[in-house]
Amino acid sequence: MKAVILAAGEGRRMYPLTDIRPKVMLPVANKPIVEHLLISLREAGVREILFVVGYHSEKIREYFGDGSRWSVTVQYATQKKQLGTADAVRQVSSWAGDRFILVNGDVVLGTDDIKALMKCDNAAIGLSPQKDVSGLGVVEMQEASVVRIHEKVQNPPSNMVNTGLYLLTRDIFDAIDDTRLSCRGQYELTDSLQLLIDRGVPLTGHAVSNWLNFTYPWDLLNANQSLMTAAQSSDIEGEVEQGAVTKGPVSVGKGSVVRSGSYITGPVAIGEGCDIGPNCYIRPCTAIGNGCHIGAFVEVKNSILMAGARAPHHNYVGDSVVGEQCNLGAGSKTANLRLDRGHIHSTGIDTGRNKLGAIIGDGVQVGINASINVGCSIGSYSVIGPGTVVSGTLLPRSIVM
């Protein structure tokens, strides 16, 4: 069976992390979101995959190539204008077979769930019960069949959430041809599916047990913790010097050096070509990308550092996401806990988290002894001056002195 991965969107609610990359290429546990998905599809038996790409498509094409590195065949279709998910599916009409898997590229799913959906006799949709369904699509059911699909409504009629995983037949393309623009000015796949239901084509609701969804930047931290905790395996390909301590599952990539005096408590993933220590403390659920530097007297906890990020001297990075090629000056620190222990807001949104540091875009330069307040969102290529205190949301290329 073939699989189509929808990966054309920008992911604006992931600002500022999607300034130079599509949402699906954001890293969790040192792999892009969509790579976790591709691996699950492969393990479920899928060998032919087509990416529908658009926004910064070069990032996806360069990373996955022809798919041979993953023992699958990868092809691409381009959605030139972002006209909605139904329009994206329209691009694959000539490629898809009589039955095919369709999945949103910004989710992580379990292999067993994909396998189970592939066995359904008719069109099917993966569903997950959720306590909080705000901002998510939900469905109404009659026994095992979906009777109505709702897209992000104010008063959702159920707690069964659309996970973005589908088994579809060629009927979907006729429905897409008849789909009208939604109030958001897009051709919505959910509207096409509703047309099928109204025409008497059955759509089975299938319960999904493992589903990670990504809407906001802090969702990356939740998923990172979940995936790293589940892995529980060590893989030391780099060098760990005598006098360095690793406890629990710790992975160190090729060409990386963990210097004497470093203390690492897993699960921790360190990419290739990294310089770690000496005398630093890396705490659980931290993912450090390729080419990063974590230097002397630095503490990092439950964070994601993307490729080339540097925290070289006396820094604290907690519950944060740091973009590529960022540099934290000596003594600069992130706060990750309110004094009243309340929920932290970021970009005006209640994150539901009591611990959240900073969301820092790519190429940000932070001067010495700067303090970054809880929930701060810093736009890409901003400059934070020495000794400054920053809070709230900074636009790209901001200068704070």
Secondary structure, DSSP 8 states (H G I E B T S, - for coil): -EEEEEE----GGGTTTTSSS-GGG-EETTEEHHHHHHHHHHHTT--EEEEEE-TTHHHHHHHHTTSGGGTSEEEEEE-SS---HHHHHHTTTTT--SEEEEEETTEEE-HHHHHHHHT-SS-EEEEEE-S--TTS-EEEEETTEEEEEE-S-SS-S-SEEEEEEEEEETHHHHHHHT----TTSS--HHHHHHHHHHTT---EEEE-S-EEE-SSHHHHHHHHHHHHHHH---EE-SEE-TT-EEESSEEE-TT-EE-TT-EEESSEEE-TT-EE-SS-EE-SSEEE-TT-EEEET-EEES-EE-TT-EEEES-EEES-EE-TT-EE-TT-EE--B-TT----EETTEE-S-SB---EE-TT-EE-TT-EE-TT-EE-TT-EE-TT-EE-SEE-TT-EE-
